[in-house]
Amino acid sequence: MSKPWSCFGYPLSIFFIVVNEFCERFSYYGMRAILILYFTNFIGWDDNLSTAIYHTFVALCYLTPILGALIADSWLGKFK
């Protein structure tokens, strides 16, 4: 018998974590797929600038969580 607040035998919070992760990945990869097309076709930037901005976006998506972790652990963390 499952608990009233469970999803497939796991706590309900696990369901929300998985759905949140799916939404994050859907948003990120969806943005990556159309970003160059938006820059070149709608804004009118050339291919070189569009590619540079695209790669900056991808790099920032990977680097800002590291910066956030450093800030959270060193300045805002509960062990300060």
C-alpha positions in Angstrom: 0.0 0.0 0.0 1.5 3.3 -1.0 1.4 6.4 1.2 -1.1 9.1 0.3 1.6 11.5 -0.7 3.7 9.4 -2.9 4.3 8.9 -6.6 5.2 5.4 -7.8 6.5 4.5 -4.4 8.7 7.6 -4.1 8.0 10.8 -2.1 6.0 13.4 -4.0 9.0 15.8 -3.9 11.0 13.5 -6.2 8.2 13.8 -8.8 8.5 17.6 -8.7 12.3 17.5 -8.9 12.1 15.3 -12.0 9.5 17.5 -13.7 11.6 20.6 -12.9 14.7 19.0 -14.4 12.7 18.1 -17.6 11.4 21.6 -17.9 14.9 23.1 -17.5 16.4 20.8 -20.1 13.5 21.4 -22.5 13.9 25.2 -22.2 17.7 25.1 -22.6 17.9 22.8 -25.6 14.9 24.5 -27.2 16.7 27.8 -26.8 19.9 26.4 -28.3 18.0 25.0 -31.3 16.5 28.3 -32.4 18.9 30.9 -31.1 21.1 31.2 -34.2 18.1 31.3 -36.5 16.6 34.1 -34.4 19.8 36.1 -34.5 20.3 35.7 -38.2 16.8 35.9 -39.5 14.9 38.2 -37.2 17.6 40.5 -35.7 19.7 40.5 -38.9 23.1 39.8 -37.3 25.8 38.2 -39.5 26.9 34.6 -38.9 30.0 35.5 -37.0 28.3 37.7 -34.4 25.4 35.2 -34.1 27.9 32.3 -33.4 29.8 34.3 -30.9 26.7 35.3 -28.9 25.4 31.7 -29.2 28.6 30.3 -27.7 28.6 33.0 -25.0 25.1 31.9 -24.1 26.1 28.2 -23.9 29.2 29.0 -21.8 27.3 31.2 -19.4 24.7 28.5 -18.9 27.4 26.2 -17.7 29.5 28.7 -15.8 26.8 30.6 -13.8 25.8 27.6 -11.7 29.4 27.3 -10.6 29.4 31.0 -9.7 26.1 30.6 -7.8 27.5 27.6 -5.9 30.6 29.6 -4.8 28.4 32.6 -3.7 26.0 30.3 -1.9 28.7 28.3 -0.1 31.0 31.1 0.8 28.8 34.1 1.5 25.2 32.9 1.9 25.7 29.3 3.2 24.6 28.1 6.6 28.1 27.3 7.6 29.3 30.9 7.4 
